[in-house]
Amino acid sequence: MPAAQPTSSDVSGFSTLPKPLASRLNKLGLFREADLVLHLPLRYEDETQVSPIAGAPLGVSAQVEGVVLSCEVGFRPRRQLVARIADETGELTLRFLNFYPSQQKQLAEGTRVRVFGEIRGGFFGDEMVHPRVKTVREGEALPAALTPVYPTTAGLAQSALRKLIDRAMKQISLADLLPEALRKSLRLPEFERSVRALHHPQPGMSITALEDRTHPAWRRIKFEELLAQQLSLRKAYAARRARRAPVLRGSGALSGPLLASLPFALTGAQQRAVDEIARDLGTPHPMQRLLQGDVGSGKTIVAALAMLQAAEAGWQAALMAPTEILAEQHFRKLDAWLTPLGIKVAWLAGSQKKKAREAALAMLASGEALLAVGTHALIEDPVAFPKLGLAVVDEQHRFGVRQRLALREKYEGSDSPLPHMLMMSATPIPRTLAMSFYADLDVSVLDELPPGRTPIVTKLVADTRRDDVVARVRDACREGRQAYWVCPLIEETEGGGDSGRGGKGRDREALQLQTAVETCERLTAELPELRVGLVHGRLKADEKAAVMDGFIRNEVQVLVATTVIEVGVDVPNASLMVIEHAERFGLAQLHQLRGRVGRGAAASACILIYSQPLSQTGRARLKVIYENTDGFVIAQEDLRLRGPGEFIGARQSGSALLRYADLEADADLVEAARTAAEELLARQPAAAAAILERWHGGRSEYLKA
């Protein structure tokens, strides 16, 4: 049966609403009547029954009805409105710490009211604080359905939002857009039945199933949301395939000598990834491939071979990394590998001296340098690539979509072929996440480690045994090895705000820096026979480079650091990683930090120091990292514990994180949506377009990078 098409009312905006109201709706991501229908409740309140005042349960939300006995403004201990109501079973105090004159009028003596809220014991008997109050007539009918509570914003009352949603439900088509055969095969209820059930659930429906989103109506909505996402991503993929890209066919003139000079052979996984990338680069369509692999799986050499393929074809390639330490690590490796081949690699970073920067810019602009490595400095205005054929982005989830696109767009000219793009991630992407948010990418996986990598022993140690850890560091360094000591992340309660954002974030960063300085001073005093270095985000680039060089040459035995060393640091002689307050770190960070050791032949260990009492989440994270060394397993657990945001970063452009579907709980729906999207686009494009219109409307920007 063909899917129904959207009606004209499906795409109507809020032109009839006052501008302030429309603006508040826009803040919620609501721009059309259809968006209101898909703005579903967070929870529900049961106003379908009234409890007698004397029998109303304590500590849970309940509705009672009574007549106002008194209402007055009190001033002790602070200004407040206090009313007393009564029914035939007892009396109840209503207390409002913030109130308007209209509320005082509403609670005039003798008025019959229904109040909804949580009853608790007070100094003068049972009371409700800030209940919802409704004036009623005696015997007035009760609502027939549970009352929905929606996500809202300041200045937009629940009552107003409910009216707008109810109006939208009457005005736009709720026709089923899924082909009937597909809907029945997945045992999903009809769309209209589902949204009506979620907006106005009838008495007897399980509030638990509604609120934990396991009800069949929720499954229908979640499937269609996932399907719209898949359709959007597949269309993005098709649109990109329609663009031109330079055909970069490698001759082997550069990659052959490089491979011959390496002291190691590629693993099977590396060779497979190299072949997949080489095949894509040789096509006239822009490659958009994600190269993912665990810590130490050898992504850099794969990227280097891809960049050399571009150079062999006479085109330029650029590699962008999120931190200067990581970018410089890449530059050093590429420079050491490629300079003997006669290839010049330009280096660009924000901390560069003017003369060095101008020289690098000139090399790129003239085409003298075929390869460039740098931080976000690569995408700043003066940087020009006359022939950019390949853009490589490392730790891609740390960049916003605009930054990634800016690198690709450095090759000027609207009619120019679009450069190929290779994105790399050392945070393995769980399968369900790859199928959903990364469905527009081709993915290469490095699922084996190069031979010679030493297994890392992970130990959990309470902070009361910190002296034992210091002794362990001393012993390791006496044996000629080196150690990292990572300082804790500062929690919001200590520093406030999000790190790096605004004043509070800067306070938090300053506090973390202070902790690192104090830790360095303490370890210097405790380990006088060793040289202790300190590296953090606020060090000047030359100072940071000097400390890192000292550590690489074993002139510094213990490196105290903030998480700036999370990625990109490769010192094979370092065999011990100590992480203080490990319970404050995410699983991905712990795994990345642990991966800084075990890079040589020596037995390596990672000591996670934790503080008691551990939260349930902190305990769960430490258990996962202690029991697992496989980054893919850890990533799956991280997805379960924290959701997809950590993996995706600022990837979305015009398509928000999933509002309703849960990638862990709804993995079967992800699979089904992926299959259905391909089927609809191939055989029923009109149905696909209608579903996209319902969920994304005319404002949908397909994910580009």
N, C-alpha and C positions, 0 to 999 in steps of 0.2 A: 504494500500500500504506500503510495507516495506521501512524503512528509508535507505537512501544511506549510504555507508560506506566511511570513510575517505580514501583518496589516500595517497600514500607514500609521496607526496610533502607536505601534511598537517603537517608532523612532522619534516620537514627539518629545520636545524638550520641556523646560519649566517656564516658558515665556509668560504664562498666565499667573505665575506666582510672584509675590513681592520680591524684589531683588535681595533683601537681607535673608529671606527664607531660602531662596534658591542658592545663595552663597553658602548657607549652613549645610544644605543638602550636598552641595559640591564637595565640601570638606570631608564628607563621608564617602566620597566616590560615587555619588548619585547624580546623574545628569539627565536622565530620561525616566519616563513612567515605567519602562521595562526594568530599570535598575531598582526601582522601589519594590517591584514584585520579588526580585531576587535578594532583597535586603531582609534576611531571615533572623528570627529571634535568637538571642543569646540564652534565654531561659524563660520560664513561665511562672505565673502566679495564679493560684487557685482562688478566684473570687466567685466561684459557682455555689459556694455554701457559706452560711454564717454560723459561727460558733457562739454559744452563750458565754457571756463575759466570765462567769465563774468556772466554766469548763474549758476555756481556751487554753491550748498548750503553751507552756513557757519555752522561750528560746528558739522558737520557729515562727515563721510568718503565718499569720492567721487573720481572718476577717471577723469583726464583731459589729453589732449594730446597737445603738442606744440613743437616748435623748440627752442633750447637753444640760447639765445641772448648773454649771458655773463656768465662767471664762474670764480670766483677768491677767493683766501683765504684772509679773513679779520682778523684783530687782535684786534678790539675793539667791544664790551667790553672784548672779549676773542677770542682766535683763533677759526675760524669757516670757513666753506665752504659755499659760497653764490652764487647761480645761478639764472638767470632770464630766464623764458621761455615765449613764446607768441603763441597765435593762432589768428585767424582773429577777435576774439571778445575782447581780452584783454591780460594783462600780469600777471604773478604770480611769486613771489619769493620763491625759495626753499632754506631752511636753514639746515645745518648739523653741529651740535656742536661737534660730534665725527665722523671722516671720515678717509677713506683710500685713498692713491694716486690713486687707481684704480677707485674710484668714481669720482675723479676730471677728469680723462681721459674719463670716460663714459659720462660726461656732457660737452664735448668739444663743442665750439661754432659751430652752424649749425647742430647739431645732433637732430634728432626727437626722442622724448621720450614720454612715457606714465608714469604718476606718480599717485600714489594712496595714499591718506592720508586725514587728516582733515584740511580744510581751515579755517584759523582764521585771524582776523584783526591784522596787525602789524604796527609798527611806520611808515614804508615806503609803506604801502598798504597791500593787502591780501598776505598771505604766508602759506606754508606748512613746518612744522618742521619734519625732518627725514622721508620724504615720501619714499615709495617703488618705485624704478625707473626701467623702462625697456626700452631698446633701440628698436625702431620699424621702419619699412619702412612705407611710406605714403600709406594709404589704407589697411594696414595689418589687417587681420581678428581678430575679438574679440573672447574671449573664449565663448564657448557655454553653460558653466555651471558656477554656483557660485563657488568661490574659497574657499576651506576649510582651516580653521586655526586649527592646531592640538596642543595638549599639547606637549611640547618639553622640551629640556634641553640645557644647555650651550654647544655651539659648534656644535649643530645640527640645521641647517637652515630649515625653512619651505619648501623651494624648494626641498632640499635633501630628506626630509621626505615624501613629496608628490610623488617623483619619486619612492622611495622604496615601498610605499603603492600601487601605480599603478602597479608596477612590480609584487608584491605579488598577487594582484587581478587577474593577468593574469596567474600566475603559479600554484595556488592551486585550489582545487575543491571548488566551492561555492554551491555544491549540498544541497538540503533541507534534513535535518536530522530528522525533525519532521514528524511523520506519517501524511499522508494527512488528515485523518479524524479529528485528533486533531487540525491541523492547521485551517481547515475550521470551526470547531465548535467554535473556538475562534476568527474567522474572522481576521486572521493574514495574511499579504502578504508573498510571498516566501522569503527565506533568501537572495538569490542572488539579487533579485529586491530591497530588503531593503538596503543591504550594498552599492549597487551601487548608490541608491538614496541619501544615507547619505554622501558618499564620493564625489559624483558629482551631486548635485541637479540641476535640469534643471530650466531655467528661467520660472517664473510663479509659482514655488513652494513657499509656504509661508515660508519666513525666520523666522517669529515668531514661527510657528509650529515646525520648525526644531530646533530652538535655545532653545525653552522651552520644547522640547522633548515630544510633544504631537502628532506629526505626526505618522501615521500608521506604517511607517518604524521603528520608534523608539520603538513603542509598541512591534513589532516583536523581536527586539534585546533585549529589557528589559525582555521579557518573557523567551527567551532562556537563558539569563544570570541567571535569577532566577531558571530556571529549572536545569541548570548545578550545581548551588549551592545546590539545594535540593537533586539532585542525589549524590553529593559528601558527604553530611551529612548523607543520608540514608545508603550509602555504609560504612561510618565510623561506624554507629550504628550497622550494620550487622557484620562488622569485629570485633567490640568489643564483640558482643554477642557470637562470636566463641571462645573467650578466656575463660580460666578457672578462677574461683574465689572461695574463701573459702565459704562453705555453713554455714551461721551464723544463726542457729535456736535458738531463745530465749526460755529460760525456765520460765521466769517471776520471777526467784529467786531474782533478783536485781531490776528489773523495778517495780515489784509489791510493795515492801516496799517503794521505792522512791515515787511512786504515792500516796501511803497511807499517807506519811509524808508531802506532799505538802499542803499549806493552800488554795489551789485553785483546781478546777477541770479543766480538759482539755476542750477547746471549741470543737465544732463539727468539725471545720476545722483542728484543731490540731490532733484530734483523727483520722481523715481521712488520714492526712499526715503520722502519726505514722504507721498506717496500711499499707499504700502504701510502705513505706520504709521497714517495717518488711518483707513484702512479697518479695521485691527485694533482701534483704539480705539473705533470705532463699533459693535463687536459686544459681546454680553453675556458673552463668555468672556475670561479673562485673557490678554492678549497676553504673549508671552515672545519678544522679538525681539532679535537681535544686529545692531547697526549697525556694520559694519566698513568701514574705509577707510584708505588710506595717509595718511602724515603730510601735513597741510595740505589734505586733501580736503574739509573743511568739515562735520564732524560736528556742531559746536556749534550752528549755525543750524538744522540738522534737529531736534536735541533741543529747541531753544527753541520751534520751531513745534509740536512734539508737546506740550510743557508748556502752551503757549498754548491748544491745543485742549481740554486738561483744564480750564483756567481759564474758557474760553468756556462750558463745560458746567456751571460752578459747582463744580468739584472742585479739590483741591489737587494739586500736583506737587512732587517733591523730586529734586534731583540730588546724588549722592554721588560724591566723587572721592578717590583714595587719598592724595594729598599736599596740604598746605595751599597750596603754590604753585599747583598745578593748580586746586584748588577756588576759590581767590581769583581766578584768571584767568577762570574761568567766571562767577563772581559779578560781576566788573567788566563783562564783556561783556553779561550778561543785564540788569544794572542800567542800563547805558547804553542798551540797546535798549528796555527795557520801562518804565522810569520815565516817559518821555514819554507812554506809553499809559495811565498811571494805575495800573500794576500794581506792588505792593510785593513786593520780593524779600527774604526773611529770610536772614541769613548766620549760620552756626553753625560754630565751629571750637574745638578744644581750648584754644587760646591766648587766647580772648576774655576780656576783663574781665567780672566778674560782672554789672555793671549792663547792659552791652550784651547779654550772653547772656540775661538775664532779660527784656529788652525783646523780643528775637527770639522767645523761647519764648512770650511773651504774644501776640505777633502771630500766631503759628502756631495756638496753642490757641483763640484767638477767631475764627480764620478771616479776620482782617484781611489776613494775608499768604497769598496763594494759592500762591506759589512759595517754595521754600527751596533753598539751595545750601550745601554744607558737606562736611566730612570725615566720618570715622566718628563724630564728635560727634552726627551726625543720628540715630544709632541708640541713643544712650544713654537711660537710663530717663526722665528728666524731659521728653523731647521728645514732644509729642503732636500728632497730626494728626487733627482731627475728621472730615476728608473727603478722605483721600488717594486719589486716583484713578490716579496714575501715579508710579512710582519709576524714576528713571534712574540707572544706575551706569556711570561712566566708567572706562576701563582696568579692565574687569571682572575680568580674570585676576589682578589684584593683591589681590582680596578673596576671603576664604574663603566657602564656601557659606552658612555661618551668618550672616555679616555681610550678605550680599545678602538672605537671607530676613528678617533682622531689620528691614531697611528696609521691606520689603513688609508685614510684620506690625505696623508702627506704627499701622496703621488698625485699631483695636480692635473686638472683637465677633466671636464665633465664627460667627455667622450673617451677618456683614457680607460684602458682595461683596469679592473679592480685587482689590487694585490691579493695573493693568497694569504690566509691567516692560519697560524698554528698556535693554539693555546695549550699551556702546560699546567698541570696541577699535581703537587705531591700529596694532596689530600684526596685519596681515592673517593670516587663518587659512587655511592650505593646504587645498586641496579635500578631500584624503583625511581630514584631521583634522576638517573641518567635517562630513563624512559620518559620522564615527564618534563622536567625543566630543560633537559639537554637533547630533546628529541630532534631539534633542527641541526644537530652537529653529527659529524662522523666521529667515531671514538676509536682511538688506538690505546691498548692497555699493555703496560709493562708489568706482567704478573710473575716475574721471576727475578731474583737478585743475582748480580754478577758473582762468580765464584770468589772465595777469599774473604767475603764479608763475615765478620765474627758475630755469633749470636750475642745478644745483650741480655744480661741478667737484670731483672727489675726487682728492687727491694722497697718495701714500705717501712718507714721508720718514724716513730712519734717524735715530736720536737723536744721532748724531755731527754732524748738520747743524742742531741746535737753534737756533744763532745765526741761521741763515738764516730760520727760522720767526719768530723774534722780530722780525727786520727786516721781514718780510712783514706782521706785525701793526702795526708802526710806520707803514708805508706806507699801509695801509688806513685807519688812524685819522686820518692827516694829510689823507686825502681826505674826511674827515667821516663815515666809517663806524665801526662798532664790532665788537668781537671777543669771542668766548667762548674761554676756555682751561680745558678740563676735565681735572681731575687723575685719575691712574690709580686703578683699583680695586686694593685691596691683596690680594695672593695669600695663600692659606692658610698657606704656608710662612713668610710674613712676619708675618702677624697672627694666624693660627690660627683654626679654627672657621668656622661660618657667620655671615655678617654679621648682627648684630642679635640673635643668640641666645646668651644666657648670657655668662659672663665672657670667653671667647675672642672671641666676636663683638664685644663691646664694645672689646676690645683692638684688634681689626682696624679698627673704626670710628674709634677714637682715632688709630691710625696713619695712616689716610686723611686725617683732619682735620689732623694734623701736616703731612702732605705738602702739603695745600692751603694751609696757612698759610705754609709755606716757599716754595711756588711764588709766592704772592702777594707775599711780601717780595722775592723774586728779581726778578720782573717789575717791581715798583715801582722797584727800583734800576736795572734795565736800560732802563726807559722812563720817565725822570723827567719828561718833558714831558706824560705822560698820567696820568689818574686811574685807578687799578686798584682794583676792588672785589672783595670776597670773600663768597660765599654757600655755606653748607653746612647739613647737617641739624641741627646742634646750636645754631645761632643762634636767639635768641629771635625770636618772630614779628614784633615791631615792628622789630627790627634787620634781619631778612631783608627785610621790606617796604620799609624805608628804602633798602637797597642796590638792590633791584629797581626802586624808583621812580626812583632816580638813574640806573640803566641805561636805563630806558624814556625818560627825559628827556634822555639823552646827556650827563648830568653825570658819569657813569662811562663811560669808553671801553672798558675791558677788564674783563670779568667772569670772575674765577677761580671755579670752582665744582666741587663734587662732582656726582654724577649726579642731585642733586635737581632740576636743570633739564632732566632728560631729557624730560619732557612738560609741557605747559601754559604754556611761556614763548613769547610772541609779540612780538618786537621787530623790526619790518620794517627798521629801519636797520642791524641787525647782519648783516654780510655774510661774516664769517670765523669758522669753527669750528675750533679746534685741540684734538685729543684725544691726550693723552700715554699711552704704553704701550697703544696701541689694540689690541694683540694680546691683551690681558687681557679685553676686552669681548666680550659676545655680539653676534651679528649684529643682533638686534632692538634692542639698546641703541645700537649704532653708527648704525643707520638712524634711530632716534628722535632721537639727538643731532644728526646731520647735518641733520635736518629743522627744527632751530631756526633755520637760516639759509635764505636764498633766499625769504624771505617778503615781500620788497619788490621794487623794480624793479632794484636794483643787482646786478651780476654777483657771484655768491657762490661760496665755496670751502670745502671741508672738508679739513683737513690731518691725516692720521693718522700720528703719530710712533710708530715701533716700535723695539724693542730686539732686537739679535741676541744669541744665535742664536734664530731663530723655531722654535717647535715645528711639527710637521706640521699640527696643528689650527689653530694661530694663523695659519699661512701660508694655509691653506684659507679661513679666515674673511676675512682681509684681501683675498684674491683676489676673493671673492664681492662684498664691499662696494665694491671698486674698479671692478669690471666692471658692476655693476648699480645702477640707481636705482629700479627698480620694486619696491615693497614686497612684492608678491605673489610675485615671483620669489625675493626674498631670504628670505621666510618659508618657501618650499618648500625652499630650501637649508639653512636653519636647522633645519628638521624632519629633513632628511637627516643633518646633522652632529650634532645634539644630542638628537633624539627629542622626544616630544610634551610633556614636563613643563613646559617654559618657556612654552608657549602656554596650557596648561590651568590653571596655578596650583593653587589649592586647590578646584577645581571639584567633585571627586568627593565624594559623600556616600553611602557604602555600596557604591560600585563602584570598585574599584581601577583604576589604570592597567592597560592590557592587559599580561598577563604574558608572552604568547607571540607574539602577532601583531605584525608590524612594519609600520607604516603606509606606509613607503616601499617596502619589498620586497614587501609583500603587498597592494598597491593593488587588484589585480584581485579579491582576496577581500573587500575592503571593499565594493566595488561589488556583488558577488554576495550578500553577507550583507544588505546594505540591501534589495535586491530580494526576497530570500527572506523577510526578516522581515515585510514588508508582505503577502506572499502567505500566509504561515502564519497571521498574525493574522486575516486575512480569511477563510481557507478551512479551516484546521486549527488552531484555537485550542488543542486538547488537546496537539498536538505542541509548540506554542509554549510552553505552560505547563510541559511536561516538560523542555524544554531549559533554561528559566529555573530550574527547580528543581534541575537537575543542577549548573548553574554558580553560582547565587547562593543557592539554598536559602531558608529562611524568613527569613534575616537581611537579604535584599536591600532596601535603601531606594532607591526610584527617584530619579534625579537631579532635583532640584527647582528649581535655579537656576543 
